[in-house]
């Protein structure tokens, strides 16, 4: 009863302070509600941080701000099923590249995660931290999120706890199984992270030291996440020649740990494997038919993106970055690596072979300013410029960049990408951290997926190629991931849900960044003034977080006006970026 009175009081208080029926009223939009249902014309009202109307608002309805959306699509804010912004948001809180493509919630923590941290987990981060003047003052997830909440962020953020993170925390970069005691400690750390709101436990098994973990170790950790209703999400051990075995491992973990499985950035990697997406989808469907809850996500590009060092087999990475880089100076080691690159997959994914060699690997980002001139060039081009043998270019660049070099790998076929996109259990993840067109996160080039993934699907695959309907695409961006993650009040536009909203023009939305040029242009927000994204971020507390210019209790608005391609700058937003990082009380939080 007291609760009800308090609620009533809050409701009346918010109404009386506002003196309006709604804080925001979006009129005459084509509402695509996220369920997959056909669009309808409707008005959307927002009060506080929630949607309070989806339907017809009388002509005399009042609001602090009315937005005429005539003709534009009004949809739930997009959920990025795998992004990588946990550090980026500490460097630049805006999350610009997310907001400009309609993303309001991002899920991160691929193998490595932002917590727990200790000396061992931070050992390979020193250059990075120094470069961006970052200090790490947290140990666990609670500590990280309170820092993020203090400083604010442009998107809601959720994270998995990484099995790699846990392994590094306890074992460092050693290539050995944990002792029984160490495994118990690792399980305890997963337990702690799950109680602090982790979405589940994750692996990224092509990288060291994740690669050193055997399946039993992963099952032991996944069992802990399962207790809290978590998910096992994985960059599987092989996306190339041994992809089917890698899928089997993920399925086994799902079965034996009794946990739902999410296959991250679903792909078929390596020219020699093109056309096998049908087999991959069939394997997932068979697993689902047998009762295993497995889903997947993807980014809509034929190039993958990761560190350049990932081209070199994981066994050479043992001991951490410094040891790894020094090892590459040894002529004997170099000779062996050279032979391995040229050979078939020897149990680990051979990205050199999969891309067809140095012309299929493109340097995208470096941390060291002295190496900037390599960005945007393929290893073949660099080899030509410097009259070097391509494998030497690879090894020397990893050494020179101290393993802080990012690369694109042209490793997939368009048909495989399209086939995966047509599956209703496949959602979307950019697999990229937030970047910006200005400030510290604009220093490097980046994979176009960072800016364009969602807009590319809406423009290229929905509007231009009719591969899927608008409603199907929006469902993949919203209610599908929300259901997967247990985000109860997000992902569908209906009264009562959080006011995470995206508005865009279906006629012009597009990704403008390209794989060839890596041009950094936000998609769907080019010069056309009708192409606008809005986003309403929610705040945990209904009071005290207001921004004068944005008005409304617990509500922040971001309006990315438009994008000036000639100047390569964003036209200023109406309001400041939200100052609250939003980590809502995820349903799984604090169960233990
Ligand atoms: Zn990955």
Boltz pocket constraint, residues with backbone or C-beta under 6 A from the ligand:
constraints:
  - pocket:
      binder: B
      contacts: [[A, 110], [A, 204], [A, 235], [A, 264], [A, 265]]
      max_distance: 6.0
